[in-house]
Amino acid sequence: MILKLSAYNKPYFLQLGFYRLGLVCLLLLALAGCSGKVTEAPPKQEVTSQRTTHPNPEVESQLVRLDAANILTQQQRHQESLDLIQTLQLGLLPNKYHWQALELAATNSLALDNGWQALRLIEYFSQALPSLSRQQQYQLFGYRADAFLLTGFYSNALENRHNQARAALNKQQQKAAYQALWLNMQQINSETLLSLQKQSQTLLQGWIDLALVRRTVVDHPELFVARLDQWHNTWPRHPAQAFMPEEMQLLVKLSEKQIVHLGVFLPETGPLADPASVLRDALIARQLDALKQGYPAPKITFFNTQGASLDELYTQAIAAGVEVVIGPLAKANVGLIENRSRLPLPTLALNYGNNINFRNTSLYQFGLSAENEAVQVALKAWQSGFRRALILTPENSWGTRVKESFIVAWEKLGGEVTHSRQYGESLTLDKSLRELLEVQLSQQRHQRLTRLLGQRPHFAPRPREDSDFLFIHATPATARQIKPALSFLRAANLPVLATSSIYSGNSNPNQDKDMNGIAFCDIPWYLQTDNPLENAIRSTWPENISRYGRLYAMGADAYLLAQRMPLFDALPESRIEGATGRLSHTNRRIIRELEWAQFNRGRVEPLAANAFENKEQLVDQLTAD
């Protein structure tokens, strides 16, 4: 999720005169009626007369709309306000009100996480703006930084944020802008930061250098202090010397305390023996990789959970000198420990329990959750400007959980589910797609017309046109059938977004070409090239990769996470770049932020930032990252 800290003031809201209040209320009532929803009466507005009624009725109509959009924004009815703002006609709106319209447009678009909309409307309302005050420049840089961050144009985002700090009117504004810049950089992965480091202007490069030093505390904490000292020597007069992020001193203390002994609770026999073996191999591989590179690596001791109680295992681990536990793996065991107030040792469970609000402060939970991926698809679709979703998942508990997670996330964002179907024994994939697209309604209209005319007119079935995209959760074999079926049903242009389940992790262009155009999220190990540890695991256990590739990545991340639990305790907003994604936590449940890709000619390629953008004119030149 993108964290927006714009460091600009709230929009300046016009206060309405009593004469216009009636017109505004009528307009608001009309909007409520058009929405088809019954809402509670808005709170009474404090109003005083500020502007006189414009003598031109057409101009006054535009100003009343602006006033109404103003009230809607105050009530946090962002979509309604935005709909109204987009009806404004620049030719009729006096120039002195263009800035207020821009403020409202940017504020509402960003509140809805719609970066593309924000960029378009900023460009639109900037056309006839008079010269901007310093305060307005400060705000505009902030709006653009947030919008570019949402759309994935990170170089533009950081440049605008840095320019915002330079446009600040006082130290307070400058500090707010630099704090926002720092937080924005924490949301960008190291690979992107390294590429931006080479492109950036001098002072911004110093901030990026500092952000990369901060990442050292995750991978190689023993090097953190030395690299921070090196940064201070390289940038003695950099603004960050005066506005140093407060967390840096805390990170110095954390880097001095290293975990030296990990205990792992895994079964050696039973139904979970195979995945446990994969996790065990991945943990050892990660340890050996660190030693090979000359870095310190904690000792690992394994404890067999089969036939032993959790209390017995913790007793054995304490006796062996273990500092942090990785495991257990079985969901039932995770459920047992999450309901305890505390555990004998800090623990990273390798599964999620059922209590999402557990209060055990010595426990973190980590796993490969398809439900978490569904939430990320919902967010990606929303940020791409989509609002109406079709859903297609398998008819089983796996598919139902993913569908329900997507719906909850999508409706929480404000999206609408126009239709959903599950395929399986009771409904074939072809039939489920036909019902999803309501092709049968087109066929029924054709039948009625045939009966009415007494002859069979030329007919081609037409799918529904009231949806923005299709969300799918499917195996690779099933996913390869969906795009050809959509083409046959005349819905080839319908965007398709998916979870990682559609990709096997192995390149297969001849078969995967049938998925061309499908966008999906997946783990970095599968989407990035030349990772030495992944390559070593692939060559060592080639027969297991197709089935357990993501589980190997999870084991590698568990090794790192177990050592960085103190970092999450001290700085809850921290992120760790792992093999399974960018790792953060909510309520001590590890969340994986995945990367996005798209099939092109059967090959997996990074998803372009504007992949779903209709390529209308944008605000200014976009720098490809």
Helices and strands as residue ranges (DSSP letters): H 18-35, H 57-74, H 78-85, G 95-97, H 98-111, H 115-126, H 134-151, H 154-166, H 171-186, H 190-199, H 202-219, G 221-223, H 224-234, G 239-241, H 247-255, E 261-266, H 273-292, E 299-304, H 310-319, E 324-326, H 331-338, E 347-349, E 363-365, H 370-383, E 388-394, H 397-413, E 416-423, H 429-437, H 439-453, E 469-472, H 476-488, E 496-498, G 500-502, H 509-512, G 513-515, E 519-522, H 524-527, H 532-540, H 542-570, E 576-577, E 582-586, E 589-593, E 595-600, E 603-606
